[in-house]
Amino acid sequence: MDDGIAYEELYKAHYPRVTRLCRLLLRDSFEAEEVEQEVFLKMFRQYQTQSRPEDWGPWLTRVTVNACHDRRRSAWWKWWRSSNGAYREMEHQSRDRTPEQELLGREELARIWRSFGELSPRQQEVFALRHVEGWSTEEVAKVLGLSSGSVKRHLFRAVCQLRKTLRGRS
């Protein structure tokens, strides 16, 4: 059936980006995986309707960000985050690096994640969409329902905070 093939192509095209956003915004691979499934279930349901989005990218981004908001607001999430240890991104060892380089790389990655985690949720979203996804300020504003000025302000504060904490100043 053509719809199944087209949906599969749509899924494959957007899966890496949705996964990356979920992991950035939730900072937990298990939670991100659950939210990804919710997002793609919503995409499938929307795909089956007559009112499909013209451009799935912004639609999926909006759905992903909102799903991450919902997950962070849930009582279970608050309990789990307060009782869980430090966040650890999946550790992949490189074949080209020495053990010392690998350790230093992991320490630096942990510092970056800690700094990113200190940003407000809105700053994380704006930073991720603008600098990781490469979206324009206007695109970020439209998807998040903010003004361009507000996006710029959140982005400026996020970058300043990241620079400050990564330089070792608090």
C-alpha positions in Angstrom: 0.0 0.0 0.0 1.4 3.4 -0.9 0.4 5.0 2.4 2.5 2.4 4.3 5.6 3.1 2.1 5.2 6.8 2.3 4.8 6.7 6.1 7.9 4.5 6.4 9.9 7.1 4.4 8.5 9.9 6.6 9.4 8.0 9.7 12.9 7.2 8.5 13.5 10.8 7.4 12.5 12.3 10.8 13.6 9.6 13.3 17.2 10.8 13.8 16.1 14.4 14.4 13.2 13.5 16.8 15.5 11.1 18.7 18.2 13.8 19.0 15.7 16.4 20.3 14.2 14.0 22.9 17.6 13.1 24.2 18.7 16.7 24.4 15.6 18.0 26.1 15.1 15.0 28.5 18.7 14.0 29.0 17.7 10.4 29.6 17.8 7.8 26.9 15.0 5.7 28.4 12.6 8.6 28.8 13.6 9.9 25.4 12.8 6.5 23.8 9.3 6.5 25.4 8.6 10.1 24.2 9.8 9.2 20.7 7.3 6.4 20.6 4.5 8.8 21.6 5.6 11.3 19.0 5.6 8.8 16.2 2.3 7.3 17.3 0.9 10.9 17.0 2.5 11.2 13.6 0.9 7.9 12.5 -2.5 9.0 13.7 -2.1 12.4 12.0 -0.9 10.6 8.8 -4.1 8.6 8.7 -6.3 11.8 8.8 -7.3 14.0 5.9 -5.7 17.0 7.5 -2.0 16.2 7.1 0.6 18.9 7.7 2.1 20.3 4.5 5.6 20.2 6.2 6.1 17.5 8.7 9.3 18.9 10.1 7.9 21.8 12.0 4.8 19.8 13.0 7.0 17.0 14.4 9.2 19.4 16.2 6.3 21.1 17.9 4.8 17.7 18.9 8.2 16.6 20.2 8.9 19.7 22.3 5.3 19.5 23.7 5.7 15.8 24.5 9.0 16.6 26.3 7.3 19.4 28.2 4.6 17.0 29.3 7.1 14.4 30.4 9.1 16.9 32.5 6.0 18.2 34.1 4.7 14.8 35.2 5.0 14.0 38.9 6.8 10.7 38.1 9.4 12.6 36.1 10.0 15.0 39.0 10.4 12.2 41.4 12.7 10.2 39.1 15.0 13.2 38.4 15.3 14.1 42.0 16.2 10.5 43.0 18.4 9.6 40.1 22.1 9.9 39.9 24.0 12.1 37.5 23.0 12.0 33.9 25.2 9.9 31.6 24.9 10.0 27.8 25.5 6.7 26.1 29.2 6.0 26.3 30.8 5.0 23.0 34.4 4.4 22.9 36.4 5.5 19.9 38.9 3.1 18.4 41.2 6.1 17.5 41.6 7.4 21.0 43.9 6.4 23.8 42.3 5.6 27.2 43.6 9.0 28.5 41.9 10.8 25.6 38.7 8.8 26.1 38.6 9.7 29.8 39.2 13.4 29.1 36.6 13.3 26.4 34.1 11.7 28.8 34.9 14.3 31.5 34.4 17.1 29.0 31.2 15.7 27.7 29.9 15.4 31.3 30.8 19.0 31.9 28.9 20.1 28.8 25.8 18.1 29.7 25.9 19.4 33.3 26.1 23.0 31.9 23.3 22.3 29.4 21.2 20.8 32.2 21.5 24.0 34.3 19.8 26.0 31.5 16.0 26.6 31.9 13.9 24.2 29.8 13.0 27.0 27.4 16.7 27.9 26.9 17.4 24.3 26.3 14.7 24.1 23.6 15.8 27.3 21.9 19.5 26.4 22.0 18.8 22.9 20.7 16.6 24.0 17.8 18.8 26.9 16.8 22.3 25.5 17.2 21.8 21.7 17.1 19.0 21.6 14.5 20.3 24.7 12.6 16.9 26.4 12.4 16.6 30.1 11.9 15.4 32.4 14.7 12.1 32.9 12.9 11.6 29.1 12.5 12.3 28.5 16.2 9.9 31.4 17.2 7.1 30.0 15.0 7.4 26.4 16.3 7.7 27.4 20.0 5.0 30.1 19.7 7.4 32.9 20.8 8.4 36.2 19.3 11.8 36.4 17.5 13.0 38.8 20.2 12.1 36.3 22.9 14.0 33.6 21.0 17.0 35.8 20.7 16.9 36.7 24.4 16.6 33.0 25.5 19.4 32.1 23.1 21.7 34.9 24.3 21.2 34.0 27.9 21.7 30.3 27.2 25.0 30.9 25.3 26.2 33.3 28.1 25.4 30.7 30.8 27.1 27.9 28.9 30.2 30.0 28.3 30.3 31.0 31.9 29.9 27.5 33.3 32.2 25.9 30.8 35.0 28.4 31.6 34.7 27.2 35.2 33.1 30.4 36.6 29.9 30.1 38.6 
